[in-house]
Amino acid sequence: MIVKTLSKYDFINEFEHHTTHRISYSALSSLYDYYEDYAICIGEPFERHKKVMYLIDICCGFTEYNTIEEAAEAYSISPIELEDATMVLHVLENGHVVVQKY
């Protein structure tokens, strides 16, 4: 197996050039930071369930919303219930949230 280590620039570039999933630069930057922090916490490179992390996993697994209220409304629950139920990344640069689908 060949493994490619991605810088933040490479990670974002992969999305912009190889997917039709539209997610903001700021949200992609937040996702990269999340995965990098996770890798540091576990003490090894991030590999989703010990498999290669594919772009499609991220595209299908996360959605960006303008606000947490908008995201909660999409699931018909409150913002607090949403944060209790799944991972919610707050994107500081634009105020959006990235929600892991569940």
N, C-alpha and C positions, 0 to 999 in steps of 0.2 A: 504494500500500500504506500502511496506517496501522500505525504501530508504537507500542506502549504500553510505556513504561518503568515497571518495577515496583520499588517499595521492598521490603524484606524482608517487611514486614507484608502488602503486596499479593500478593507471591509465595505466601506461606503461605495467605493468605485464598483465593486462586484454587483451591488444592488442596482446602481444606476445604469449599468451596461448590460446586465444579464437577467433582469426581471421586469415584469410589467407592473409589479406591485408598487404603488406609490406611497412612499413614506418620506417624511421630511428629513433633510440632512441632520437637523438637530435631534430628531428621534433616533435615527441610525447611530449617531454619535453616542446617545444615551444607552442604546442597546449594546454597542461595542464596549462601553465602560462597564456595563453590567456583567457581560461575559468575561471581561478581563479581571474584574474584581472577584468573580466566582472562581476563576482559575487560580488566582492567588490564594483564596481561602482554602481550596482543596489541595493546593500544592502541586498541581500538574496542569498541563494544557487542557482547556475545555474541549471535551468531546461528548456530544449528547449521547448518553447511555453507552459510552465506550464505542460509539460509531462515529463516522465522520459527520461533522455538522454541515448540512446542506442548506443552501440559501432557501430552498423551498420550505424547509422546516420552519425557518424564521418567518417567511412570507405568510405561511398558513397559520402560524402560531401566534402572531401578534397583529394588533390593529391599532392605528393611531387615531385619537379623537381630539377634538378641539378643547374639551373640558372633561373633567371627571364626571360631571353631571350628565353630559352627553353619552359617555361610555356606560354609566349606570343605567340610563334610560334604555339603551340598546339591549340590556339584559333584564330590564323590568325589575330592578332592585335599587336600593339606595347606594350612594357612593361608599358609605361605610361597609355595607354588605359586600360590595364589589371588592374593596381592598382586603376584606377578610377571606374572600373566596378565591382570589387569584393574584398574580403579581401585577402591580400597577407601577410603572415608572413615570415619575413626574419629570417632564422635559423643561428644564429651567429656562432655556434660551427663548422658547416661544409660548410657554404656558400650557402646552398640550400634554396629553398623557398617552402612554403606550401600554396597552392592556394585553396580557397573555390570555388567549382564548381558552375557555374551559367548557 
